[in-house]
Amino acid sequence: MSEPHFAVDAAGLRKTYGATTALDGLDLRVPAGTVHGLLGPNGAGKTTCVRVLATLARPDGGRAAVAGHDVVRAPDRVKARIGLVGQQAAVDELLTGRQNLVMFGRLHHLGVRRARRRAGELLERFRLADAADRPAGKYSGGMRRRLDLAAGMILAPAVLFLDEPTTGLDPRSRIEVWDAVRALAGDGTTVVLTTQYLEEADRLADAISVVDRGRVIAEGSPDRLKSRLGGDHLRIVVEDPGALAAAAEIARRVAGAEPEVDADALAVTAPVPNRVGALTGAVRALDEAGLRVADIGVRRPTLDEVFLHLTGGPAAAHNATADDDQEVPA
């Protein structure tokens, strides 16, 4: 059987828990061999979506196929083609890294010799070979999470689901996990990850689906989503509040558009069609006017601004807790 073009192909997924609607007609298509991010606030439906796609929850409506197999009609075939790494670490901290992976291999019905061989391969792949015989409880957060990823790869799945893979990790550990995910994608594994970290989605995902209230409200590459808020923006921050009006007039002339003025930040922002020309023109005009600036630059909208625009709330507010779908029972 040839590999499907879409590793995940879902349409109209619905799932309710009592009076709570977790999925409300969610559509999702993930091309094989890509990293796809599910980005959204707490309770948006991200984790429920993963649970349905991983056959851990049965949808109330719609359809979904993973690795070419229907999640309702052929759940065993789906399970044989996927890996799942949840929000909580699944490793036994009393066992060594090697023992953990051998145990997972045996749980997946690998023979002893094959399980040991696979454990050795994965320890090398995830840069854990030097710590293979140390108890997992002695690992750093990043190392434990990489061991989790390795456990999810025991059967070399076609599709790997990662649910909040770096929640609670320090920046260095987070980067270690990002490197591991990139390596998996580079080897052809399709990765679907849920995240509330905008930087994570921006740096890892080939495409992002923004999920809110149980449905996808926007999707595309990070750059495409950012372009929804317009192109480059000139931003001038002045030192003297009295210079704001003059800076705004310069921005208006350079940009050919009405600028936004933020009096609290002493900043003026305006969309510009030509980043280099706009920056050069603004610096020259400010110098000629004798205006002192604290900062000046041209930037694109951030994914954080896209998130705010689409969901009506800043990412920071949605990052208050680690788990998604807290109100939905398992």
Buried (B, 14 or more C-beta within 10 A) or exposed (E): EEBBEBBBBBEBBBBBBEEBBBBBBBBBBBBBBBBBBBBBBBBBBBBBBBBBBBBBBEBBEBBBBBBBBBBBEBBEBBBBBBBBBBBEBBBBEEBBBBBBBBBBBBEBEBEEEBBBBBBBBBBEBBBBBEBBEBBBEEBBBBBBBBBBBBBBBBBBBBBBBBBBBBBEBEEEBBBBBBBBBBBBBEEEBBBBBBBBBBBBBBBBBBBBBBBBBBBBEBBBEBEEBBBEBEBBBBBBBBEEEEBBEBBBBBBBEBBEBEBBBEEEEBBBBBBBEBBEEBBEBBBEBBEEEEBEBEEBEBEBBBBBBBBBBBBEEBBEEBBEEEBBBEEBEE
